[in-house]
Amino acid sequence: TFTAPVTGLYVLAGAVSITGCTIANSFTNRITTTARSYQQIYTRTAGAQNSGMNWSMLCNMTAGDTAVLTTQVAGEAGNTDDLQGTVSSVNPTFFSGFLAC
């Protein structure tokens, strides 16, 4: 969760690295702020390979507003996917924000 300390335009950015994919074919990343939701959908041909996505968005936020990142994977036969979250990995998972203006 990111909380805006002052009112302004914020760059919210992140990356998600997903491992253990078998037949997943759709990945949805959603940033939900107090005022609005932003969504990115990535689709691919079903196959057993890991996936990584990154993005950035310019979001209008008021002091005290929060932003939360969620990721949803669709198309799997079971619960086999994992988020890779270590900073030592080639494609780490992260979420960040900073005041742009």
C-alpha positions in Angstrom: 0.0 0.0 0.0 1.2 3.5 -0.9 -0.2 6.5 0.9 0.2 10.0 -0.6 1.7 12.4 2.0 0.6 15.5 0.1 -1.8 16.4 -2.7 -0.4 16.1 -6.2 0.3 14.0 -9.2 2.1 10.8 -8.4 4.0 8.3 -10.6 3.0 4.8 -9.4 5.1 2.1 -10.9 5.7 -1.5 -10.5 6.7 -4.9 -11.9 5.4 -8.4 -11.3 7.4 -11.5 -11.9 5.2 -14.7 -12.0 6.7 -18.2 -11.8 5.1 -21.6 -12.0 2.8 -20.8 -14.9 1.5 -23.8 -16.8 -1.3 -22.8 -19.1 -2.1 -19.2 -17.8 -3.1 -16.9 -20.7 -4.2 -13.7 -19.0 -2.6 -11.5 -16.4 -4.4 -8.4 -14.9 -2.5 -5.8 -12.9 -4.7 -3.3 -11.1 -3.7 -0.2 -9.1 -6.7 1.0 -7.1 -6.4 4.5 -5.5 -9.0 6.1 -3.2 -10.5 7.9 -6.2 -9.9 5.6 -9.3 -8.7 2.3 -10.6 -6.1 1.8 -13.3 -5.8 -1.6 -15.1 -3.3 -3.3 -17.4 -4.2 -6.6 -19.0 -1.5 -8.8 -20.6 -2.6 -11.8 -22.7 -0.5 -14.5 -24.3 -0.7 -18.0 -25.8 -1.1 -20.6 -23.1 2.2 -22.3 -22.3 4.6 -23.3 -19.5 6.8 -20.2 -19.2 7.2 -17.6 -16.5 5.9 -14.1 -17.1 6.9 -10.6 -16.2 5.1 -7.3 -16.6 6.0 -3.7 -15.7 4.1 -0.5 -15.9 3.8 3.1 -14.7 0.9 5.5 -14.3 0.4 9.1 -13.5 -2.3 9.3 -10.8 -3.9 12.4 -9.2 -4.0 11.8 -5.4 -5.1 13.9 -2.4 -3.1 13.8 0.8 -4.0 10.7 2.7 -5.2 8.8 -0.4 -4.0 5.2 -0.7 -3.0 3.1 -3.7 -3.0 -0.7 -3.7 -1.6 -3.1 -6.3 -3.3 -6.4 -7.1 -2.4 -9.0 -9.7 -4.8 -11.7 -11.1 -3.8 -14.7 -13.2 -6.4 -16.5 -15.3 -6.5 -19.6 -17.4 -4.6 -22.0 -15.0 -6.0 -25.4 -14.2 -4.9 -25.1 -10.6 -3.2 -22.7 -8.1 0.3 -23.2 -9.4 1.5 -19.6 -9.9 3.8 -17.7 -7.5 5.0 -14.1 -7.3 8.7 -13.9 -7.3 9.5 -11.2 -4.8 13.2 -11.2 -4.1 15.4 -8.3 -5.1 18.2 -10.6 -6.0 16.1 -12.2 -8.8 16.5 -11.1 -12.4 13.0 -9.7 -12.5 12.0 -8.7 -9.0 8.4 -7.8 -8.0 8.0 -4.3 -6.7 5.6 -1.4 -6.3 6.7 2.3 -5.8 5.4 5.8 -6.0 6.8 9.3 -6.0 5.4 12.9 -6.2 5.8 14.1 -9.8 4.3 17.6 -9.4 
